[in-house]
Amino acid sequence: MNVVNSAYYEQVIIYTRVQALFKPDRIVESMLLDVLRDILAAQKEGQIANNVFGDARELVNNTLAEIPNMSLMSTLKYYWFAITVGLLAQMWTPLTELLTHHRLNGATILASITFQMMILFLIFRYRQKFATMLLQNNKWLFFYGVMTTVLMIGGFWLIDLMTKNALTIQF
């Protein structure tokens, strides 16, 4: 594959991976393989992918619109591992308090779950903006990543600080 078509296909892959969160992987991968075959066929005829298929974002949006979303149960099964790992990471402080001091802080647990749901909502809500930044190699993407990490760590620290003795059950 030539350099121009390779760059076009990379854009298709990046945008597809970000946009296809709730689409079945098998169908999405099949779609990507079909696009690759079409690009290679166009290249054999001496054409450039961008001239044949148009904008990569338009191609992906039109193709993904034809693919049905996963059912709610399939989505939960698929993302359950990530949600579980996130909850376990947030439950570290309450679990260590329970094991060492024999007390359970309900406010920390509720605040942590709420904070995680807010983060997941923001990621889902702004996924198109992040995809655009990835495609454009935007220098702000690194800044947003660092700021998100700092805000998450700071948020967990504030939750722990503000809910030290709220809704605490002593055993």
Contacts in CASP RR format, 6 or more apart in sequence:
PFRMAT RR
TARGET T0000
AUTHOR 0000-0000-0000
METHOD contacts of the structure
MODEL  1
MNVVNSAYYEQVIIYTRVQALFKPDRIVESMLLDVLRDILAAQKEGQIAN
NVFGDARELVNNTLAEIPNMSLMSTLKYYWFAITVGLLAQMWTPLTELLT
HHRLNGATILASITFQMMILFLIFRYRQKFATMLLQNNKWLFFYGVMTTV
LMIGGFWLIDLMTKNALTIQF
1 9 0 8 1.000
1 39 0 8 1.000
1 40 0 8 1.000
1 43 0 8 1.000
2 43 0 8 1.000
4 48 0 8 1.000
4 49 0 8 1.000
4 50 0 8 1.000
5 39 0 8 1.000
5 40 0 8 1.000
5 42 0 8 1.000
5 43 0 8 1.000
5 48 0 8 1.000
5 49 0 8 1.000
8 39 0 8 1.000
8 48 0 8 1.000
8 49 0 8 1.000
8 50 0 8 1.000
8 53 0 8 1.000
8 56 0 8 1.000
9 35 0 8 1.000
9 36 0 8 1.000
9 39 0 8 1.000
9 49 0 8 1.000
11 56 0 8 1.000
11 57 0 8 1.000
11 135 0 8 1.000
12 32 0 8 1.000
12 35 0 8 1.000
12 56 0 8 1.000
12 59 0 8 1.000
12 60 0 8 1.000
13 32 0 8 1.000
14 131 0 8 1.000
14 134 0 8 1.000
14 135 0 8 1.000
15 56 0 8 1.000
15 57 0 8 1.000
15 60 0 8 1.000
15 131 0 8 1.000
15 134 0 8 1.000
15 135 0 8 1.000
16 28 0 8 1.000
16 31 0 8 1.000
16 32 0 8 1.000
16 60 0 8 1.000
16 64 0 8 1.000
18 127 0 8 1.000
18 128 0 8 1.000
18 130 0 8 1.000
18 131 0 8 1.000
18 134 0 8 1.000
19 60 0 8 1.000
19 61 0 8 1.000
19 64 0 8 1.000
19 127 0 8 1.000
19 128 0 8 1.000
19 131 0 8 1.000
20 28 0 8 1.000
20 64 0 8 1.000
20 67 0 8 1.000
21 124 0 8 1.000
21 127 0 8 1.000
22 69 0 8 1.000
22 70 0 8 1.000
22 75 0 8 1.000
23 64 0 8 1.000
23 67 0 8 1.000
23 68 0 8 1.000
23 69 0 8 1.000
23 70 0 8 1.000
24 67 0 8 1.000
24 68 0 8 1.000
24 70 0 8 1.000
24 74 0 8 1.000
27 67 0 8 1.000
28 64 0 8 1.000
28 67 0 8 1.000
31 63 0 8 1.000
31 64 0 8 1.000
31 67 0 8 1.000
35 53 0 8 1.000
35 59 0 8 1.000
35 63 0 8 1.000
38 52 0 8 1.000
38 53 0 8 1.000
39 49 0 8 1.000
39 52 0 8 1.000
39 53 0 8 1.000
42 48 0 8 1.000
42 49 0 8 1.000
42 52 0 8 1.000
42 53 0 8 1.000
43 49 0 8 1.000
50 56 0 8 1.000
53 59 0 8 1.000
56 135 0 8 1.000
57 135 0 8 1.000
69 75 0 8 1.000
70 78 0 8 1.000
83 116 0 8 1.000
83 120 0 8 1.000
86 116 0 8 1.000
87 112 0 8 1.000
87 113 0 8 1.000
87 116 0 8 1.000
90 112 0 8 1.000
90 113 0 8 1.000
90 115 0 8 1.000
90 116 0 8 1.000
90 156 0 8 1.000
91 109 0 8 1.000
91 112 0 8 1.000
93 108 0 8 1.000
93 160 0 8 1.000
94 104 0 8 1.000
94 105 0 8 1.000
94 106 0 8 1.000
94 108 0 8 1.000
94 109 0 8 1.000
94 112 0 8 1.000
97 103 0 8 1.000
97 104 0 8 1.000
97 105 0 8 1.000
98 104 0 8 1.000
98 171 0 8 1.000
102 170 0 8 1.000
102 171 0 8 1.000
103 168 0 8 1.000
103 169 0 8 1.000
103 170 0 8 1.000
103 171 0 8 1.000
104 168 0 8 1.000
104 169 0 8 1.000
104 171 0 8 1.000
105 163 0 8 1.000
105 164 0 8 1.000
105 165 0 8 1.000
105 166 0 8 1.000
105 167 0 8 1.000
105 168 0 8 1.000
105 169 0 8 1.000
106 163 0 8 1.000
106 166 0 8 1.000
106 167 0 8 1.000
106 168 0 8 1.000
106 169 0 8 1.000
107 163 0 8 1.000
107 166 0 8 1.000
107 167 0 8 1.000
107 168 0 8 1.000
108 159 0 8 1.000
108 160 0 8 1.000
108 163 0 8 1.000
108 166 0 8 1.000
110 167 0 8 1.000
111 159 0 8 1.000
111 162 0 8 1.000
111 163 0 8 1.000
112 156 0 8 1.000
112 159 0 8 1.000
115 155 0 8 1.000
115 156 0 8 1.000
115 159 0 8 1.000
119 152 0 8 1.000
123 130 0 8 1.000
130 141 0 8 1.000
130 144 0 8 1.000
132 138 0 8 1.000
133 140 0 8 1.000
133 141 0 8 1.000
133 144 0 8 1.000
134 141 0 8 1.000
END
